[in-house]
Amino acid sequence: MNKSDLVQRVAGRLPNLAFKDVEVIVNTIFDSMGRTLSKGDRIEIRGFGSFEVRVRHPRTGRNPKTGKSVDVGTRKVPFFKVGKELKEKVNNGG
Amino acid sequence: MTKADIIEQIYEKVGFSKKESSEIVELVFDTMKETLEKGEKIKISGFGNFVVRSKRPRVGRNPQTGEEIEISARRVLTFRPSQVLKQSLNKSDVVS
């Protein structure tokens, strides 16, 4: 399922709202989540999970094609931890 | 940031009432949960993919006692951030 399918499904459950309205809301949700992470802040969605930014230390990598060494600087990566409720649901689901 | 902050953003930027915003946000996450529970993956362009992966049973060890235990087969949820999200995290580094 992609973002547009998600909008479709949510809109199907909200008869008074147009697809466009739900689309704007879904976009706002993920935009604001992205912005929060860009600021380095944590997100916690009860029953779903939490997102945080983790720092990867600089390392010396290698270009797999040429074998040349390249320095990879400090990088920030988003990290998602599944919430307990969803973790159990996913494991027990059909 | 919590669900309440997301609801606030929708109230401010989209102009729905707080009650409506809250209902819709709940419904979005509920729909995502139901989809993942069925084992279906969710791809959100510009944010990332939520993927359900099946793990085979394996033998683990209690790190405290050293005792071997079988870890049963299970399904786990993983998040793969999009390139766009990864880049935006590191761009802020240069700016600040």
N, CA and C atoms of all chains as a GROMACS GRO file, in nm:
protein
  570
    1MET      N    1   0.084  -0.119   0.000
    1MET     CA    2   0.000   0.000   0.000
    1MET      C    3   0.088   0.125   0.000
    2ASN      N    4   0.055   0.220  -0.086
    2ASN     CA    5   0.132   0.344  -0.087
    2ASN      C    6   0.050   0.456  -0.024
    3LYS      N    7   0.103   0.577  -0.028
    3LYS     CA    8   0.038   0.688   0.041
    3LYS      C    9  -0.103   0.713  -0.014
    4SER      N   10  -0.116   0.702  -0.145
    4SER     CA   11  -0.246   0.728  -0.205
    4SER      C   12  -0.349   0.620  -0.166
    5ASP      N   13  -0.304   0.493  -0.152
    5ASP     CA   14  -0.393   0.386  -0.104
    5ASP      C   15  -0.436   0.413   0.040
    6LEU      N   16  -0.341   0.463   0.119
    6LEU     CA   17  -0.370   0.494   0.259
    6LEU      C   18  -0.477   0.603   0.265
    7VAL      N   19  -0.459   0.707   0.183
    7VAL     CA   20  -0.557   0.817   0.178
    7VAL      C   21  -0.695   0.761   0.139
    8GLN      N   22  -0.694   0.676   0.038
    8GLN     CA   23  -0.818   0.615  -0.011
    8GLN      C   24  -0.891   0.539   0.100
    9ARG      N   25  -0.815   0.458   0.173
    9ARG     CA   26  -0.876   0.377   0.278
    9ARG      C   27  -0.930   0.461   0.392
   10VAL      N   28  -0.852   0.564   0.430
   10VAL     CA   29  -0.898   0.652   0.538
   10VAL      C   30  -1.022   0.729   0.492
   11ALA      N   31  -1.017   0.781   0.368
   11ALA     CA   32  -1.130   0.857   0.314
   11ALA      C   33  -1.256   0.772   0.308
   12GLY      N   34  -1.238   0.643   0.278
   12GLY     CA   35  -1.351   0.551   0.270
   12GLY      C   36  -1.423   0.535   0.404
   13ARG      N   37  -1.349   0.564   0.512
   13ARG     CA   38  -1.409   0.549   0.645
   13ARG      C   39  -1.461   0.683   0.699
   14LEU      N   40  -1.440   0.788   0.622
   14LEU     CA   41  -1.487   0.921   0.664
   14LEU      C   42  -1.576   0.979   0.554
   15PRO      N   43  -1.703   0.940   0.553
   15PRO     CA   44  -1.792   0.980   0.443
   15PRO      C   45  -1.807   1.131   0.424
   16ASN      N   46  -1.785   1.210   0.531
   16ASN     CA   47  -1.804   1.356   0.513
   16ASN      C   48  -1.680   1.426   0.460
   17LEU      N   49  -1.570   1.351   0.442
   17LEU     CA   50  -1.450   1.416   0.394
   17LEU      C   51  -1.415   1.372   0.252
   18ALA      N   52  -1.365   1.469   0.175
   18ALA     CA   53  -1.325   1.440   0.038
   18ALA      C   54  -1.184   1.380   0.038
   19PHE      N   55  -1.154   1.304  -0.068
   19PHE     CA   56  -1.021   1.244  -0.085
   19PHE      C   57  -0.913   1.352  -0.069
   20LYS      N   58  -0.936   1.468  -0.132
   20LYS     CA   59  -0.840   1.580  -0.127
   20LYS      C   60  -0.808   1.623   0.016
   21ASP      N   61  -0.914   1.633   0.098
   21ASP     CA   62  -0.896   1.676   0.238
   21ASP      C   63  -0.808   1.577   0.313
   22VAL      N   64  -0.840   1.448   0.295
   22VAL     CA   65  -0.763   1.345   0.365
   22VAL      C   66  -0.619   1.344   0.315
   23GLU      N   67  -0.603   1.369   0.185
   23GLU     CA   68  -0.469   1.372   0.126
   23GLU      C   69  -0.383   1.481   0.191
   24VAL      N   70  -0.443   1.599   0.207
   24VAL     CA   71  -0.372   1.710   0.269
   24VAL      C   72  -0.331   1.673   0.412
   25ILE      N   73  -0.421   1.608   0.483
   25ILE     CA   74  -0.393   1.571   0.622
   25ILE      C   75  -0.282   1.466   0.631
   26VAL      N   76  -0.291   1.365   0.546
   26VAL     CA   77  -0.188   1.260   0.549
   26VAL      C   78  -0.052   1.321   0.514
   27ASN      N   79  -0.050   1.411   0.416
   27ASN     CA   80   0.076   1.478   0.382
   27ASN      C   81   0.128   1.561   0.498
   28THR      N   82   0.037   1.631   0.566
   28THR     CA   83   0.077   1.713   0.680
   28THR      C   84   0.136   1.626   0.791
   29ILE      N   85   0.077   1.510   0.814
   29ILE     CA   86   0.127   1.419   0.918
   29ILE      C   87   0.273   1.380   0.889
   30PHE      N   88   0.299   1.331   0.767
   30PHE     CA   89   0.434   1.283   0.738
   30PHE      C   90   0.535   1.397   0.722
   31ASP      N   91   0.487   1.512   0.670
   31ASP     CA   92   0.576   1.630   0.662
   31ASP      C   93   0.619   1.674   0.801
   32SER      N   94   0.523   1.683   0.892
   32SER     CA   95   0.559   1.732   1.025
   32SER      C   96   0.646   1.630   1.098
   33MET      N   97   0.623   1.501   1.072
   33MET     CA   98   0.710   1.399   1.132
   33MET      C   99   0.852   1.411   1.077
   34GLY      N  100   0.863   1.432   0.947
   34GLY     CA  101   0.995   1.448   0.885
   34GLY      C  102   1.068   1.570   0.939
   35ARG      N  103   0.994   1.680   0.955
   35ARG     CA  104   1.054   1.803   1.006
   35ARG      C  105   1.103   1.785   1.150
   36THR      N  106   1.022   1.716   1.228
   36THR     CA  107   1.059   1.691   1.368
   36THR      C  108   1.191   1.613   1.375
   37LEU      N  109   1.202   1.510   1.290
   37LEU     CA  110   1.325   1.430   1.290
   37LEU      C  111   1.444   1.512   1.239
   38SER      N  112   1.419   1.599   1.140
   38SER     CA  113   1.528   1.682   1.088
   38SER      C  114   1.585   1.773   1.195
   39LYS      N  115   1.498   1.812   1.289
   39LYS     CA  116   1.544   1.896   1.400
   39LYS      C  117   1.616   1.813   1.505
   40GLY      N  118   1.612   1.681   1.488
   40GLY     CA  119   1.678   1.592   1.583
   40GLY      C  120   1.586   1.550   1.697
   41ASP      N  121   1.458   1.588   1.686
   41ASP     CA  122   1.363   1.554   1.793
   41ASP      C  123   1.305   1.415   1.775
   42ARG      N  124   1.253   1.364   1.884
   42ARG     CA  125   1.197   1.230   1.888
   42ARG      C  126   1.046   1.237   1.865
   43ILE      N  127   0.990   1.129   1.809
   43ILE     CA  128   0.845   1.121   1.789
   43ILE      C  129   0.795   0.997   1.860
   44GLU      N  130   0.687   1.013   1.936
   44GLU     CA  131   0.631   0.894   1.999
   44GLU      C  132   0.483   0.884   1.968
   45ILE      N  133   0.444   0.778   1.900
   45ILE     CA  134   0.303   0.756   1.868
   45ILE      C  135   0.257   0.635   1.948
   46ARG      N  136   0.179   0.660   2.049
   46ARG     CA  137   0.130   0.551   2.136
   46ARG      C  138   0.061   0.442   2.057
   47GLY      N  139   0.097   0.320   2.083
   47GLY     CA  140   0.033   0.207   2.018
   47GLY      C  141   0.092   0.176   1.881
   48PHE      N  142   0.177   0.266   1.830
   48PHE     CA  143   0.238   0.245   1.699
   48PHE      C  144   0.388   0.224   1.714
   49GLY      N  145   0.456   0.325   1.764
   49GLY     CA  146   0.600   0.313   1.783
   49GLY      C  147   0.663   0.449   1.800
   50SER      N  148   0.796   0.452   1.807
   50SER     CA  149   0.864   0.579   1.823
   50SER      C  150   0.976   0.591   1.719
   51PHE      N  151   1.004   0.714   1.683
   51PHE     CA  152   1.111   0.744   1.586
   51PHE      C  153   1.213   0.832   1.656
   52GLU      N  154   1.338   0.804   1.632
   52GLU     CA  155   1.441   0.892   1.686
   52GLU      C  156   1.557   0.899   1.589
   53VAL      N  157   1.646   0.995   1.614
   53VAL     CA  158   1.761   1.012   1.527
   53VAL      C  159   1.882   0.952   1.597
   54ARG      N  160   1.951   0.863   1.527
   54ARG     CA  161   2.072   0.805   1.584
   54ARG      C  162   2.193   0.854   1.504
   55VAL      N  163   2.304   0.867   1.572
   55VAL     CA  164   2.424   0.918   1.507
   55VAL      C  165   2.517   0.802   1.474
   56ARG      N  166   2.556   0.795   1.347
   56ARG     CA  167   2.653   0.693   1.303
   56ARG      C  168   2.791   0.758   1.302
   57HIS      N  169   2.885   0.697   1.366
   57HIS     CA  170   3.019   0.753   1.374
   57HIS      C  171   3.089   0.753   1.239
   58PRO      N  172   3.184   0.843   1.220
   58PRO     CA  173   3.258   0.843   1.094
   58PRO      C  174   3.338   0.713   1.078
   59ARG      N  175   3.351   0.669   0.956
   59ARG     CA  176   3.426   0.545   0.934
   59ARG      C  177   3.493   0.553   0.797
   60THR      N  178   3.585   0.464   0.775
   60THR     CA  179   3.648   0.458   0.644
   60THR      C  180   3.580   0.347   0.565
   61GLY      N  181   3.513   0.388   0.458
   61GLY     CA  182   3.446   0.289   0.374
   61GLY      C  183   3.530   0.259   0.253
   62ARG      N  184   3.478   0.171   0.170
   62ARG     CA  185   3.551   0.135   0.050
   62ARG      C  186   3.457   0.137  -0.069
   63ASN      N  187   3.503   0.191  -0.176
   63ASN     CA  188   3.426   0.184  -0.299
   63ASN      C  189   3.433   0.039  -0.347
   64PRO      N  190   3.319  -0.032  -0.347
   64PRO     CA  191   3.323  -0.175  -0.379
   64PRO      C  192   3.372  -0.203  -0.521
   65LYS      N  193   3.359  -0.106  -0.609
   65LYS     CA  194   3.399  -0.126  -0.748
   65LYS      C  195   3.550  -0.112  -0.765
   66THR      N  196   3.606  -0.006  -0.707
   66THR     CA  197   3.747   0.022  -0.727
   66THR      C  198   3.834  -0.024  -0.610
   67GLY      N  199   3.771  -0.047  -0.492
   67GLY     CA  200   3.849  -0.088  -0.376
   67GLY      C  201   3.916   0.028  -0.306
   68LYS      N  202   3.891   0.149  -0.357
   68LYS     CA  203   3.952   0.269  -0.299
   68LYS      C  204   3.890   0.304  -0.165
   69SER      N  205   3.970   0.354  -0.072
   69SER     CA  206   3.918   0.396   0.058
   69SER      C  207   3.850   0.532   0.045
   70VAL      N  208   3.736   0.546   0.111
   70VAL     CA  209   3.670   0.676   0.118
   70VAL      C  210   3.628   0.703   0.262
   71ASP      N  211   3.644   0.828   0.304
   71ASP     CA  212   3.602   0.863   0.439
   71ASP      C  213   3.453   0.893   0.441
   72VAL      N  214   3.382   0.823   0.529
   72VAL     CA  215   3.241   0.849   0.546
   72VAL      C  216   3.227   0.924   0.678
   73GLY      N  217   3.178   1.048   0.670
   73GLY     CA  218   3.170   1.132   0.790
   73GLY      C  219   3.058   1.089   0.884
   74THR      N  220   3.043   1.162   0.995
   74THR     CA  221   2.934   1.136   1.089
   74THR      C  222   2.801   1.155   1.016
   75ARG      N  223   2.713   1.060   1.033
   75ARG     CA  224   2.583   1.069   0.968
   75ARG      C  225   2.473   1.048   1.070
   76LYS      N  226   2.359   1.111   1.045
   76LYS     CA  227   2.243   1.088   1.130
   76LYS      C  228   2.147   0.998   1.054
   77VAL      N  229   2.093   0.899   1.120
   77VAL     CA  230   1.995   0.812   1.056
   77VAL      C  231   1.870   0.802   1.142
   78PRO      N  232   1.753   0.797   1.074
   78PRO     CA  233   1.630   0.780   1.150
   78PRO      C  234   1.618   0.636   1.198
   79PHE      N  235   1.567   0.618   1.317
   79PHE     CA  236   1.550   0.484   1.372
   79PHE      C  237   1.408   0.469   1.423
   80PHE      N  238   1.343   0.358   1.386
   80PHE     CA  239   1.206   0.333   1.430
   80PHE      C  240   1.203   0.216   1.526
   81LYS      N  241   1.138   0.236   1.638
   81LYS     CA  242   1.121   0.125   1.731
   81LYS      C  243   0.972   0.094   1.738
   82VAL      N  244   0.935  -0.031   1.706
   82VAL     CA  245   0.793  -0.068   1.704
   82VAL      C  246   0.737  -0.065   1.845
   83GLY      N  247   0.617  -0.014   1.859
   83GLY     CA  248   0.548  -0.015   1.988
   83GLY      C  249   0.505  -0.156   2.026
   84LYS      N  250   0.488  -0.176   2.154
   84LYS     CA  251   0.456  -0.310   2.205
   84LYS      C  252   0.327  -0.366   2.143
   85GLU      N  253   0.225  -0.280   2.139
   85GLU     CA  254   0.095  -0.324   2.090
   85GLU      C  255   0.104  -0.368   1.943
   86LEU      N  256   0.168  -0.285   1.861
   86LEU     CA  257   0.178  -0.317   1.719
   86LEU      C  258   0.270  -0.436   1.695
   87LYS      N  259   0.375  -0.446   1.775
   87LYS     CA  260   0.470  -0.557   1.764
   87LYS      C  261   0.396  -0.690   1.782
   88GLU      N  262   0.310  -0.693   1.886
   88GLU     CA  263   0.234  -0.816   1.912
   88GLU      C  264   0.132  -0.843   1.803
   89LYS      N  265   0.066  -0.736   1.757
   89LYS     CA  266  -0.036  -0.752   1.652
   89LYS      C  267   0.026  -0.806   1.523
   90VAL      N  268   0.143  -0.752   1.487
   90VAL     CA  269   0.209  -0.795   1.364
   90VAL      C  270   0.249  -0.942   1.374
   91ASN      N  271   0.296  -0.980   1.491
   91ASN     CA  272   0.342  -1.119   1.510
   91ASN      C  273   0.225  -1.218   1.513
   92ASN      N  274   0.112  -1.173   1.567
   92ASN     CA  275  -0.002  -1.264   1.579
   92ASN      C  276  -0.098  -1.257   1.462
   93GLY      N  277  -0.081  -1.156   1.377
   93GLY     CA  278  -0.174  -1.135   1.267
   93GLY      C  279  -0.174  -1.247   1.165
   94GLY      N  280  -0.279  -1.251   1.082
   94GLY     CA  281  -0.294  -1.358   0.982
   94GLY      C  282  -0.206  -1.341   0.870
   95MET      N  283   0.779   1.489   1.995
   95MET     CA  284   0.650   1.505   1.928
   95MET      C  285   0.562   1.384   1.957
   96THR      N  286   0.437   1.413   1.989
   96THR     CA  287   0.340   1.306   2.013
   96THR      C  288   0.223   1.327   1.917
   97LYS      N  289   0.124   1.239   1.928
   97LYS     CA  290   0.006   1.250   1.843
   97LYS      C  291  -0.061   1.386   1.864
   98ALA      N  292  -0.060   1.434   1.988
   98ALA     CA  293  -0.122   1.564   2.019
   98ALA      C  294  -0.059   1.678   1.939
   99ASP      N  295   0.074   1.673   1.920
   99ASP     CA  296   0.143   1.777   1.841
   99ASP      C  297   0.104   1.768   1.694
  100ILE      N  298   0.088   1.646   1.644
  100ILE     CA  299   0.048   1.628   1.504
  100ILE      C  300  -0.093   1.684   1.484
  101ILE      N  301  -0.180   1.656   1.580
  101ILE     CA  302  -0.319   1.707   1.575
  101ILE      C  303  -0.318   1.860   1.574
  102GLU      N  304  -0.231   1.918   1.657
  102GLU     CA  305  -0.217   2.064   1.665
  102GLU      C  306  -0.176   2.122   1.529
  103GLN      N  307  -0.079   2.054   1.464
  103GLN     CA  308  -0.032   2.098   1.331
  103GLN      C  309  -0.145   2.100   1.229
  104ILE      N  310  -0.229   1.996   1.234
  104ILE     CA  311  -0.339   1.986   1.138
  104ILE      C  312  -0.443   2.092   1.167
  105TYR      N  313  -0.466   2.114   1.294
  105TYR     CA  314  -0.560   2.219   1.336
  105TYR      C  315  -0.512   2.355   1.285
  106GLU      N  316  -0.382   2.382   1.299
  106GLU     CA  317  -0.326   2.511   1.258
  106GLU      C  318  -0.315   2.527   1.106
  107LYS      N  319  -0.262   2.421   1.040
  107LYS     CA  320  -0.231   2.436   0.899
  107LYS      C  321  -0.346   2.403   0.806
  108VAL      N  322  -0.430   2.306   0.847
  108VAL     CA  323  -0.536   2.263   0.756
  108VAL      C  324  -0.669   2.325   0.794
  109GLY      N  325  -0.683   2.363   0.920
  109GLY     CA  326  -0.803   2.434   0.960
  109GLY      C  327  -0.921   2.348   1.003
  110PHE      N  328  -0.897   2.218   1.026
  110PHE     CA  329  -1.004   2.135   1.082
  110PHE      C  330  -1.012   2.162   1.232
  111SER      N  331  -1.127   2.134   1.291
  111SER     CA  332  -1.139   2.151   1.436
  111SER      C  333  -1.048   2.049   1.504
  112LYS      N  334  -1.018   2.074   1.631
  112LYS     CA  335  -0.930   1.982   1.703
  112LYS      C  336  -0.992   1.843   1.711
  113LYS      N  337  -1.124   1.839   1.729
  113LYS     CA  338  -1.195   1.712   1.741
  113LYS      C  339  -1.183   1.633   1.610
  114GLU      N  340  -1.209   1.703   1.498
  114GLU     CA  341  -1.198   1.638   1.367
  114GLU      C  342  -1.055   1.594   1.340
  115SER      N  343  -0.961   1.685   1.366
  115SER     CA  344  -0.819   1.654   1.341
  115SER      C  345  -0.779   1.530   1.418
  116SER      N  346  -0.822   1.524   1.543
  116SER     CA  347  -0.786   1.411   1.627
  116SER      C  348  -0.845   1.280   1.574
  117GLU      N  349  -0.970   1.286   1.530
  117GLU     CA  350  -1.034   1.165   1.476
  117GLU      C  351  -0.962   1.115   1.352
  118ILE      N  352  -0.924   1.210   1.266
  118ILE     CA  353  -0.860   1.171   1.141
  118ILE      C  354  -0.720   1.113   1.166
  119VAL      N  355  -0.644   1.178   1.255
  119VAL     CA  356  -0.509   1.128   1.285
  119VAL      C  357  -0.517   0.986   1.344
  120GLU      N  358  -0.610   0.965   1.436
  120GLU     CA  359  -0.629   0.831   1.493
  120GLU      C  360  -0.658   0.730   1.384
  121LEU      N  361  -0.746   0.770   1.292
  121LEU     CA  362  -0.787   0.681   1.185
  121LEU      C  363  -0.670   0.648   1.091
  122VAL      N  364  -0.585   0.746   1.066
  122VAL     CA  365  -0.469   0.722   0.980
  122VAL      C  366  -0.379   0.615   1.045
  123PHE      N  367  -0.348   0.633   1.173
  123PHE     CA  368  -0.260   0.536   1.238
  123PHE      C  369  -0.329   0.400   1.257
  124ASP      N  370  -0.460   0.401   1.285
  124ASP     CA  371  -0.533   0.274   1.297
  124ASP      C  372  -0.530   0.198   1.165
  125THR      N  373  -0.551   0.272   1.055
  125THR     CA  374  -0.550   0.209   0.923
  125THR      C  375  -0.413   0.151   0.893
  126MET      N  376  -0.308   0.224   0.930
  126MET     CA  377  -0.172   0.174   0.909
  126MET      C  378  -0.148   0.047   0.991
  127LYS      N  379  -0.193   0.049   1.116
  127LYS     CA  380  -0.174  -0.068   1.203
  127LYS      C  381  -0.246  -0.190   1.147
  128GLU      N  382  -0.370  -0.171   1.102
  128GLU     CA  383  -0.447  -0.284   1.048
  128GLU      C  384  -0.380  -0.341   0.923
  129THR      N  385  -0.326  -0.252   0.841
  129THR     CA  386  -0.259  -0.295   0.718
  129THR      C  387  -0.135  -0.379   0.751
  130LEU      N  388  -0.056  -0.331   0.846
  130LEU     CA  389   0.067  -0.401   0.884
  130LEU      C  390   0.035  -0.533   0.954
  131GLU      N  391  -0.073  -0.533   1.029
  131GLU     CA  392  -0.116  -0.654   1.100
  131GLU      C  393  -0.147  -0.766   1.000
  132LYS      N  394  -0.198  -0.725   0.884
  132LYS     CA  395  -0.229  -0.823   0.778
  132LYS      C  396  -0.102  -0.868   0.706
  133GLY      N  397   0.010  -0.805   0.738
  133GLY     CA  398   0.136  -0.843   0.675
  133GLY      C  399   0.166  -0.764   0.549
  134GLU      N  400   0.081  -0.666   0.520
  134GLU     CA  401   0.100  -0.585   0.400
  134GLU      C  402   0.197  -0.471   0.430
  135LYS      N  403   0.282  -0.436   0.332
  135LYS     CA  404   0.376  -0.328   0.357
  135LYS      C  405   0.317  -0.191   0.321
  136ILE      N  406   0.372  -0.087   0.379
  136ILE     CA  407   0.325   0.048   0.352
  136ILE      C  408   0.442   0.132   0.302
  137LYS      N  409   0.422   0.193   0.184
  137LYS     CA  410   0.528   0.277   0.128
  137LYS      C  411   0.481   0.422   0.130
  138ILE      N  412   0.550   0.505   0.206
  138ILE     CA  413   0.516   0.647   0.211
  138ILE      C  414   0.629   0.722   0.142
  139SER      N  415   0.603   0.770   0.020
  139SER     CA  416   0.710   0.835  -0.055
  139SER      C  417   0.757   0.960   0.019
  140GLY      N  418   0.887   0.979   0.025
  140GLY     CA  419   0.945   1.093   0.094
  140GLY      C  420   0.965   1.068   0.242
  141PHE      N  421   0.911   0.958   0.294
  141PHE     CA  422   0.927   0.929   0.437
  141PHE      C  423   0.997   0.794   0.456
  142GLY      N  424   0.933   0.688   0.409
  142GLY     CA  425   0.997   0.557   0.419
  142GLY      C  426   0.897   0.444   0.404
  143ASN      N  427   0.946   0.321   0.413
  143ASN     CA  428   0.863   0.201   0.399
  143ASN      C  429   0.855   0.124   0.529
  144PHE      N  430   0.735   0.080   0.562
  144PHE     CA  431   0.715  -0.009   0.677
  144PHE      C  432   0.695  -0.149   0.620
  145VAL      N  433   0.782  -0.241   0.657
  145VAL     CA  434   0.779  -0.374   0.597
  145VAL      C  435   0.770  -0.481   0.705
  146VAL      N  436   0.680  -0.577   0.685
  146VAL     CA  437   0.668  -0.690   0.778
  146VAL      C  438   0.757  -0.802   0.727
  147ARG      N  439   0.849  -0.847   0.810
  147ARG     CA  440   0.940  -0.954   0.768
  147ARG      C  441   0.920  -1.077   0.854
  148SER      N  442   0.929  -1.194   0.790
  148SER     CA  443   0.916  -1.320   0.863
  148SER      C  444   1.054  -1.369   0.904
  149LYS      N  445   1.067  -1.402   1.030
  149LYS     CA  446   1.195  -1.453   1.081
  149LYS      C  447   1.180  -1.602   1.107
  150ARG      N  448   1.282  -1.676   1.068
  150ARG     CA  449   1.282  -1.820   1.095
  150ARG      C  450   1.318  -1.845   1.241
  151PRO      N  451   1.279  -1.961   1.297
  151PRO     CA  452   1.320  -1.989   1.436
  151PRO      C  453   1.472  -2.002   1.442
  152ARG      N  454   1.530  -1.962   1.554
  152ARG     CA  455   1.675  -1.975   1.568
  152ARG      C  456   1.707  -2.003   1.714
  153VAL      N  457   1.829  -2.048   1.735
  153VAL     CA  458   1.870  -2.076   1.871
  153VAL      C  459   1.940  -1.953   1.928
  154GLY      N  460   1.887  -1.906   2.038
  154GLY     CA  461   1.948  -1.792   2.105
  154GLY      C  462   2.008  -1.836   2.237
  155ARG      N  463   2.060  -1.742   2.310
  155ARG     CA  464   2.126  -1.776   2.435
  155ARG      C  465   2.087  -1.671   2.540
  156ASN      N  466   2.057  -1.716   2.657
  156ASN     CA  467   2.034  -1.622   2.767
  156ASN      C  468   2.170  -1.564   2.805
  157PRO      N  469   2.189  -1.434   2.783
  157PRO     CA  470   2.323  -1.378   2.806
  157PRO      C  471   2.368  -1.385   2.952
  158GLN      N  472   2.271  -1.398   3.041
  158GLN     CA  473   2.306  -1.401   3.182
  158GLN      C  474   2.351  -1.541   3.227
  159THR      N  475   2.277  -1.643   3.181
  159THR     CA  476   2.306  -1.779   3.227
  159THR      C  477   2.383  -1.860   3.123
  160GLY      N  478   2.383  -1.812   2.997
  160GLY     CA  479   2.450  -1.887   2.892
  160GLY      C  480   2.367  -2.002   2.840
  161GLU      N  481   2.247  -2.014   2.894
  161GLU     CA  482   2.159  -2.124   2.857
  161GLU      C  483   2.105  -2.107   2.715
  162GLU      N  484   2.099  -2.212   2.639
  162GLU     CA  485   2.046  -2.205   2.502
  162GLU      C  486   1.895  -2.212   2.503
  163ILE      N  487   1.832  -2.126   2.425
  163ILE     CA  488   1.687  -2.133   2.413
  163ILE      C  489   1.648  -2.116   2.268
  164GLU      N  490   1.538  -2.182   2.229
  164GLU     CA  491   1.492  -2.168   2.092
  164GLU      C  492   1.405  -2.043   2.082
  165ILE      N  493   1.439  -1.956   1.987
  165ILE     CA  494   1.358  -1.837   1.962
  165ILE      C  495   1.265  -1.874   1.846
  166SER      N  496   1.134  -1.869   1.873
  166SER     CA  497   1.037  -1.917   1.776
  166SER      C  498   1.032  -1.829   1.651
  167ALA      N  499   0.976  -1.883   1.543
  167ALA     CA  500   0.957  -1.806   1.420
  167ALA      C  501   0.862  -1.692   1.451
  168ARG      N  502   0.888  -1.576   1.395
  168ARG     CA  503   0.802  -1.462   1.424
  168ARG      C  504   0.801  -1.364   1.308
  169ARG      N  505   0.703  -1.273   1.317
  169ARG     CA  506   0.698  -1.167   1.216
  169ARG      C  507   0.731  -1.035   1.285
  170VAL      N  508   0.819  -0.960   1.223
  170VAL     CA  509   0.861  -0.834   1.282
  170VAL      C  510   0.839  -0.719   1.183
  171LEU      N  511   0.822  -0.601   1.239
  171LEU     CA  512   0.802  -0.483   1.157
  171LEU      C  513   0.932  -0.404   1.149
  172THR      N  514   0.973  -0.371   1.028
  172THR     CA  515   1.093  -0.288   1.014
  172THR      C  516   1.059  -0.162   0.936
  173PHE      N  517   1.132  -0.057   0.963
  173PHE     CA  518   1.113   0.070   0.892
  173PHE      C  519   1.238   0.099   0.811
  174ARG      N  520   1.219   0.122   0.681
  174ARG     CA  521   1.331   0.161   0.596
  174ARG      C  522   1.311   0.306   0.554
  175PRO      N  523   1.390   0.398   0.612
  175PRO     CA  524   1.372   0.539   0.579
  175PRO      C  525   1.404   0.567   0.432
  176SER      N  526   1.332   0.662   0.374
  176SER     CA  527   1.358   0.698   0.234
  176SER      C  528   1.486   0.781   0.225
  177GLN      N  529   1.541   0.787   0.105
  177GLN     CA  530   1.662   0.868   0.080
  177GLN      C  531   1.636   1.014   0.117
  178VAL      N  532   1.513   1.060   0.082
  178VAL     CA  533   1.476   1.199   0.108
  178VAL      C  534   1.483   1.229   0.258
  179LEU      N  535   1.429   1.140   0.339
  179LEU     CA  536   1.430   1.162   0.484
  179LEU      C  537   1.573   1.158   0.538
  180LYS      N  538   1.650   1.060   0.490
  180LYS     CA  539   1.790   1.048   0.537
  180LYS      C  540   1.869   1.175   0.503
  181GLN      N  541   1.846   1.226   0.380
  181GLN     CA  542   1.918   1.347   0.338
  181GLN      C  543   1.876   1.467   0.422
  182SER      N  544   1.745   1.476   0.452
  182SER     CA  545   1.699   1.594   0.526
  182SER      C  546   1.755   1.593   0.670
  183LEU      N  547   1.780   1.476   0.725
  183LEU     CA  548   1.839   1.469   0.860
  183LEU      C  549   1.981   1.523   0.858
  184ASN      N  550   2.051   1.498   0.750
  184ASN     CA  551   2.191   1.538   0.745
  184ASN      C  552   2.214   1.678   0.691
  185LYS      N  553   2.112   1.728   0.620
  185LYS     CA  554   2.120   1.865   0.570
  185LYS      C  555   2.116   1.963   0.688
  186SER      N  556   2.029   1.932   0.785
  186SER     CA  557   2.010   2.022   0.900
  186SER      C  558   2.141   2.038   0.978
  187ASP      N  559   2.226   1.936   0.962
  187ASP     CA  560   2.356   1.936   1.026
  187ASP      C  561   2.443   2.052   0.976
  188VAL      N  562   2.438   2.073   0.843
  188VAL     CA  563   2.520   2.176   0.779
  188VAL      C  564   2.468   2.315   0.817
  189VAL      N  565   2.335   2.326   0.820
  189VAL     CA  566   2.272   2.455   0.846
  189VAL      C  567   2.296   2.501   0.989
  190SER      N  568   2.273   2.411   1.085
  190SER     CA  569   2.279   2.454   1.225
  190SER      C  570   2.421   2.470   1.277
   0.00000   0.00000   0.00000
